[in-house]
Amino acid sequence: MQSKSEIRKAMLARRQAIAEGERIRHERAIIEHIQALPCFAKAASMALYMPVKGEVSLLSLWRPGERLILFPKVSNEILVFSSAVSKEDFRQGAYGIPEPISSRNMEISEIDVIFVPGIAFDPYGHRLGYGKGYYDRLIGKHPDVTFIGVCSDEFCIERLPVDPWDTRVDFVVSQAGIYKSEVE
């Protein structure tokens, strides 16, 4: 099995090579699947992310006033979530990722759904991120929150290498459908 760093490098190169039109078609299908999820329909609050490095954009779900929308930011080596009303409510944050400027963070346990970007996912809900462990620590501490991984289907791979500290998302959504994490 390839190492995480080898998979990460190969998948990032593949993701950057996806044509704009194909990426947009994938995102539209992913959004449709998300909107069909019962947990999405019931959510009064949800956390999105600002897409970087070719990540799937969920920003079309961001409709201020419809429900509380939060975005992650790094604070003292953990992820916290703050609301934003417009793109003007962001500044360049950790790792060059836009973060909300609000200093009012919401308790993680009060967020109904948290969407999790990833470089790759497997059928068991394991995620390959950028290697800093922010989402692993977050998911591990909040088992009662629904975590949904998001990626294009070609980045849903058969099996990812797993370390003891790796955690699992509840669902993965791609343009091909919604996958509930399988039990290993």
Secondary structure, DSSP 8 states (H G I E B T S, - for coil): ---HHHHHHHHHHHHHTS-HHHHHHHHHHHHHHHHH-HHHHH-SEEE-----TT----GGG--TTTSEEEEEEEETTEEEEEE-SSGGGEEE-GGG-EEE----EE-GGG-SEEEEE-SEE-TT-BEE-SSS-HHHHHHHH-TTSEEEEE--GGGB-S-----TT--B-SEEEETTEEEE----
